[in-house]
Each structure stands twice: as structure tokens, then as C-alpha cells.
Amino acid sequence: MTAVRLMRSALILGLFSLLAACSTFGGGPGGGTIPVVNDPAPIVSGTMRPYQVRGRWYTPKEQPNYEEVGMASWYGDAFNGRPTSTGERFNMHELTAAHKTLPLPGLVEVTNLENGRRVVVRINDRGPFVDGRIIDLSRGAAQELGMISQGVGRVRVRYLGQAPRLGGGVVLQQAEVRPARTPPASQPVPYTAIAAASPPIVAPPPMAQTGGVWVQAGAFADPRAARRIAQRLGDRATVQPTNSGGRELYRVVVGPWEDATAAESARQAVVARGYADALLISSR
């Protein structure tokens, strides 16, 4: 009988060890529960220093009660495989994200307020540095949240604490995407930002080629690279040769739009496709 009791005790201890290990790493997509982190990865000290981007200062800090509602964007191919702020490699298919001031690496719960979908993502990078955005999601996270076709979406972000040494991303809730509401006939139909894997950017009919507001996705020394990017951005994108300080460059521009509001929506769509430095220009 003593041997039987010892065997039972060993089995129970083994089971508890297995459960503890599972709770440490939190599982992967489809896990359905918020991961319990028993062995957190250390916060990368270098990511907690104040830093400046485009003239604006950001101060990372501990924010245990952080919860915010705002706009989320996503990024994919253009950054896939590159190192993040924590030194990890960005994998656009994993459930990760970038945040401007939360501790790295950390975990946050993200809820798409348009359809109720929820995921836990691993914060391992800094961004997004675009006004009005509170988080930049990986393509995998955006897909689970049903945000791929929109490019941007309204979300709630809640900080959960430090991330495990590996992973931590979990899909918490899937829901049917609500059909888009059709605005009344008296209201203008808003421009919808389109993400990288979507059809070409849709916009109002173009104005005369010499007027309007344009979106410049970037300027490139290689004309072939510029043409490839223009093809990805759709029929409204063109390549314009220009000279800067005696150097031949090829600008990729999209448009034009009649007003700055519509052009800004288009610029956000270009940013969502991975061209973070996209800017508005008043003429070609």
C-alpha cells in the first residue's frame, strides 16, 4: 500500500509540474484563457529610457492599471524578420504588437470594439508613431481580430503584466464580424483604410493631375523597387522621378484627393501597409 501511495503522489506532483509549465508559457493561438505567467521574462532595461521620435518625447514606465481605448493599426511584410526593440525577431504571423510606453516584453489584452474579438498579444516593440494610434499589431493579431481588410480599427487595450520568456499570445474570443453600417444618404461615405493583403486603395475620382493632395509613400534610389511598391499600392499609385541634392530619386505617390481629410485617410492606409514614413504633399 505504501508503494501505491508513493506512486500516486509522484503522479500528482508530475501533473502539477506540467500544469505549472503550461501556465508559464500561456499556450498559442486558440488557447482561450489569459496566460498565467509564473516565470516572467526580465524587462529589457534599455527599452525603459525616454526616447524621441520626430521631435516628440516618449517616457516608458510601469503602468499596472493601464487601459485605453483608441485606434490600432497593423504591420507585416515590410518588417518581417527584423529585430524588435527587445532584440526578438518580428514574426508577422505571431500574436505580437508594438506600444510606445508599456514595459517590454509585456502582455496586453486587445479587444476589437467593432466585433467583440479578443486576443492577448506579446508587446516586444516600440510604436506606432502616428497620431491617433495606441497600438500597432502584427498581421497575425490583426487577422484574429478581424482587422485585416480595414487596416485600422477601434480597440480597447488592457495591460496584463510581464510576458513569459517565450510566447504568451492567445486568442480569447472569436465572434462574427458585424456587417458594416451603411451611412444615411445625406452623409458622405467615409474612405476606408485598406491593408496590405487587400484590393487596391479605393478613393474618390482623381482631380486634374496638377492639383489636389497626394500621399508620398517613399522616395527610392532604385526605380525597380519604386515600381514594385507602386504596383502593391494599386492603380492610384505612380512613380515620379525627382532630383534631390544632385541625386536621382524615384518617388511613389498615391492620389490625388480633393481635400486633406480624404488624403489623410489614404495616408493611414499606406502606413498600415508598412510604409511608416508616408506623408502628404500638395502637388507632384
C-alpha positions as CSV (number, residue, x, y, z in Angstrom):
1,M,0.0,0.0,0.0
2,T,2.9,2.3,0.8
3,A,4.3,1.9,-2.7
4,V,0.9,2.6,-4.3
5,R,0.6,5.8,-2.2
6,L,4.1,6.9,-3.3
7,M,3.2,6.2,-6.9
8,R,0.0,8.3,-6.7
9,S,1.9,11.1,-5.0
10,A,4.5,11.1,-7.8
11,L,1.8,11.2,-10.5
12,I,0.1,14.1,-8.8
13,L,3.3,16.1,-8.4
14,G,4.1,15.4,-12.1
15,L,0.7,16.6,-13.1
16,F,1.1,19.8,-11.1
17,S,4.5,20.4,-12.7
18,L,3.0,20.0,-16.2
19,L,0.2,22.5,-15.4
20,A,2.7,25.0,-14.0
21,A,4.8,24.8,-17.1
22,C,1.8,25.3,-19.3
23,S,0.7,28.3,-17.3
24,T,4.1,29.8,-17.6
25,F,4.2,29.9,-21.4
26,G,0.5,30.6,-21.9
27,G,-0.1,28.5,-25.0
28,G,-0.6,29.7,-28.5
29,P,-3.5,30.9,-30.7
30,G,-6.7,29.3,-29.7
31,G,-5.7,28.8,-26.1
32,G,-8.9,30.6,-24.9
33,T,-7.6,31.7,-21.5
34,I,-5.4,34.5,-20.3
35,P,-1.9,33.0,-19.7
36,V,-0.7,32.9,-16.1
37,V,3.0,34.0,-16.1
38,N,5.0,32.3,-13.4
39,D,8.4,32.8,-14.9
40,P,8.3,36.3,-16.5
41,A,11.0,37.5,-18.9
42,P,13.0,40.3,-17.4
43,I,12.1,43.8,-18.6
44,V,14.7,45.0,-21.2
45,S,16.2,47.9,-19.3
46,G,17.3,49.7,-22.5
47,T,13.6,50.0,-23.6
48,M,12.6,51.9,-20.5
49,R,14.6,55.0,-21.2
50,P,12.9,58.2,-22.5
51,Y,13.3,58.5,-26.3
52,Q,12.5,60.9,-29.1
53,V,10.8,60.2,-32.4
54,R,10.1,63.0,-35.0
55,G,10.6,65.7,-32.3
56,R,8.3,64.1,-29.7
57,W,9.5,62.6,-26.4
58,Y,8.1,59.3,-25.0
59,T,8.7,58.1,-21.5
60,P,8.2,54.3,-20.9
61,K,7.1,53.4,-17.4
62,E,5.3,50.7,-15.3
63,Q,1.6,51.1,-15.8
64,P,-0.1,48.3,-13.9
65,N,-3.6,49.8,-14.3
66,Y,-3.2,50.8,-18.0
67,E,-6.4,50.5,-20.0
68,E,-7.0,52.7,-23.1
69,V,-9.5,52.9,-26.0
70,G,-8.2,54.1,-29.3
71,M,-7.2,53.2,-32.8
72,A,-5.0,50.2,-33.7
73,S,-3.1,49.6,-36.9
74,W,-1.0,46.6,-38.1
75,Y,2.3,45.9,-39.8
76,G,3.6,42.9,-41.7
77,D,5.8,42.1,-44.7
78,A,7.9,45.3,-44.6
79,F,9.2,44.5,-41.1
80,N,9.0,40.7,-41.1
81,G,12.3,39.2,-39.7
82,R,13.7,42.5,-38.4
83,P,14.8,42.8,-34.8
84,T,12.3,44.4,-32.4
85,S,13.1,46.7,-29.5
86,T,13.6,43.7,-27.2
87,G,16.0,42.0,-29.6
88,E,13.5,39.4,-30.6
89,R,12.8,38.9,-34.3
90,F,9.5,40.1,-35.6
91,N,7.3,37.4,-36.9
92,M,4.2,38.9,-38.6
93,H,2.3,35.6,-38.1
94,E,2.7,35.5,-34.3
95,L,0.5,37.4,-31.8
96,T,2.7,40.4,-31.0
97,A,2.4,44.1,-31.1
98,A,4.2,47.4,-30.6
99,H,3.4,50.0,-27.9
100,K,5.0,53.4,-27.2
101,T,5.4,53.3,-23.4
102,L,4.5,50.0,-21.8
103,P,7.3,47.7,-20.3
104,L,8.9,45.3,-22.8
105,P,8.3,42.5,-23.1
106,G,4.8,42.6,-21.7
107,L,1.3,41.2,-22.3
108,V,-1.8,43.1,-23.2
109,E,-5.4,42.1,-23.9
110,V,-6.7,43.7,-27.1
111,T,-10.5,43.8,-27.9
112,N,-11.8,44.8,-31.3
113,L,-14.8,47.0,-30.3
114,E,-16.4,46.6,-33.6
115,N,-16.9,42.8,-33.5
116,G,-16.0,41.7,-29.9
117,R,-13.0,39.6,-30.8
118,R,-10.2,39.5,-28.2
119,V,-6.6,38.4,-28.1
120,V,-3.7,38.5,-25.8
121,V,-0.5,39.7,-27.6
122,R,3.1,40.0,-26.6
123,I,4.4,43.6,-26.7
124,N,8.0,43.5,-27.9
125,D,8.5,46.6,-29.9
126,R,8.0,50.4,-29.8
127,G,5.4,52.2,-31.9
128,P,3.2,53.2,-33.6
129,F,4.5,56.8,-34.1
130,V,1.4,58.0,-35.9
131,D,-1.0,60.4,-34.3
132,G,-4.2,58.8,-33.0
133,R,-2.9,55.3,-32.8
134,I,-2.4,53.5,-29.4
135,I,-1.0,50.1,-30.6
136,D,0.5,48.5,-33.7
137,L,-0.5,44.9,-34.2
138,S,1.3,42.1,-36.0
139,R,-0.5,40.8,-39.1
140,G,-1.4,37.6,-37.2
141,A,-3.0,39.6,-34.3
142,A,-4.9,41.8,-36.8
143,Q,-6.2,38.8,-38.6
144,E,-7.5,37.2,-35.4
145,L,-9.2,40.5,-34.5
146,G,-10.8,40.8,-37.9
147,M,-8.9,44.0,-38.8
148,I,-7.0,42.9,-42.0
149,S,-9.4,44.5,-44.5
150,Q,-9.9,47.7,-42.6
151,G,-6.2,48.4,-41.9
152,V,-7.1,50.2,-38.7
153,G,-9.8,49.6,-36.1
154,R,-11.1,50.8,-32.7
155,V,-9.8,48.7,-29.8
156,R,-9.5,48.5,-26.1
157,V,-6.0,47.7,-24.8
158,R,-5.5,46.4,-21.2
159,Y,-2.1,45.7,-19.7
160,L,-1.8,42.3,-18.1
161,G,1.8,42.4,-16.9
162,Q,5.2,41.0,-17.8
163,A,5.4,38.4,-20.6
164,P,6.7,34.9,-20.3
165,R,10.2,34.1,-21.6
166,L,8.6,32.8,-24.8
167,G,5.3,33.4,-26.5
168,G,2.2,34.4,-24.5
169,G,-0.1,35.2,-27.4
170,V,-3.6,33.7,-27.0
171,V,-6.9,34.0,-28.9
172,L,-9.5,34.6,-26.3
173,Q,-12.7,35.1,-28.2
174,Q,-13.8,34.8,-31.8
175,A,-17.1,36.4,-33.0
176,E,-18.9,37.0,-36.2
177,V,-17.9,40.3,-37.8
178,R,-20.8,42.7,-37.8
179,P,-21.8,43.9,-41.2
180,A,-20.7,47.4,-41.9
181,R,-23.3,50.0,-41.4
182,T,-24.4,52.0,-44.5
183,P,-24.4,55.7,-43.8
184,P,-27.6,57.6,-44.5
185,A,-27.8,59.1,-48.0
186,S,-27.3,62.6,-46.6
187,Q,-23.9,61.7,-45.2
188,P,-20.7,61.2,-47.2
189,V,-19.4,57.6,-47.4
190,P,-16.1,57.6,-45.4
191,Y,-12.9,56.4,-47.0
192,T,-11.8,53.0,-45.5
193,A,-8.2,52.3,-45.0
194,I,-7.1,49.2,-46.8
195,A,-4.4,46.9,-45.5
196,A,-1.5,45.1,-47.3
197,A,-3.3,41.9,-48.4
198,S,-6.4,43.8,-49.6
199,P,-7.5,45.1,-53.0
200,P,-6.0,48.3,-54.3
201,I,-6.7,51.6,-52.4
202,V,-10.2,52.9,-53.3
203,A,-10.7,56.6,-53.4
204,P,-12.8,59.3,-55.0
205,P,-12.3,60.1,-58.7
206,P,-9.0,61.9,-59.3
207,M,-8.7,65.6,-59.9
208,A,-6.6,67.2,-62.5
209,Q,-3.1,65.8,-62.5
210,T,-1.6,69.1,-61.4
211,G,-3.8,69.7,-58.3
212,G,-5.1,68.1,-55.1
213,V,-3.3,66.4,-52.2
214,W,-1.1,63.4,-52.7
215,V,0.3,60.7,-50.5
216,Q,4.0,60.1,-50.9
217,A,4.8,56.5,-49.8
218,G,8.5,57.0,-50.1
219,A,11.5,58.0,-52.3
220,F,13.8,55.3,-53.6
221,A,17.1,55.2,-55.4
222,D,16.2,52.0,-57.3
223,P,13.5,52.6,-59.9
224,R,12.6,48.9,-60.0
225,A,11.9,48.9,-56.3
226,A,9.8,52.0,-56.6
227,R,7.7,50.4,-59.4
228,R,7.2,47.2,-57.3
229,I,5.9,49.3,-54.4
230,A,3.6,51.3,-56.7
231,Q,2.2,48.0,-58.0
232,R,1.5,46.9,-54.5
233,L,-0.3,50.1,-53.6
234,G,-2.8,49.8,-56.6
235,D,-3.9,51.7,-59.6
236,R,-3.8,55.1,-57.9
237,A,0.0,54.8,-57.2
238,T,2.5,56.2,-59.7
239,V,6.3,56.6,-59.8
240,Q,7.8,60.1,-60.3
241,P,11.5,60.7,-60.9
242,T,12.9,63.6,-58.9
243,N,16.3,65.2,-58.1
244,S,17.4,65.8,-54.6
245,G,20.8,67.4,-54.0
246,G,22.0,66.1,-57.3
247,R,20.8,62.6,-56.6
248,E,18.2,60.9,-58.8
249,L,15.3,59.5,-56.7
250,Y,12.0,57.9,-57.6
251,R,9.0,58.9,-55.5
252,V,6.0,56.7,-55.1
253,V,2.9,58.8,-54.9
254,V,-0.8,57.9,-54.5
255,G,-3.7,60.1,-55.3
256,P,-4.7,62.8,-55.8
257,W,-7.6,63.6,-53.3
258,E,-9.7,66.8,-53.3
259,D,-9.1,67.6,-49.6
260,A,-6.6,66.9,-46.8
261,T,-9.1,64.8,-44.8
262,A,-9.6,62.2,-47.6
263,A,-5.8,62.3,-48.3
264,E,-5.0,61.7,-44.6
265,S,-7.3,58.6,-44.6
266,A,-5.3,57.4,-47.7
267,R,-2.0,58.1,-45.9
268,Q,-3.1,56.0,-42.9
269,A,-3.9,53.2,-45.4
270,V,-0.4,53.4,-46.8
271,V,1.1,53.4,-43.3
272,A,-0.9,50.3,-42.5
273,R,0.7,48.6,-45.4
274,G,4.1,49.1,-43.9
275,Y,5.3,52.5,-45.2
276,A,5.5,54.3,-41.8
277,D,7.1,57.5,-43.3
278,A,4.3,58.2,-45.7
279,L,3.5,61.9,-45.9
280,L,1.1,64.3,-47.6
281,I,2.3,66.6,-50.4
282,S,0.2,69.3,-52.1
283,S,1.5,68.7,-55.6
284,R,3.6,66.4,-57.7
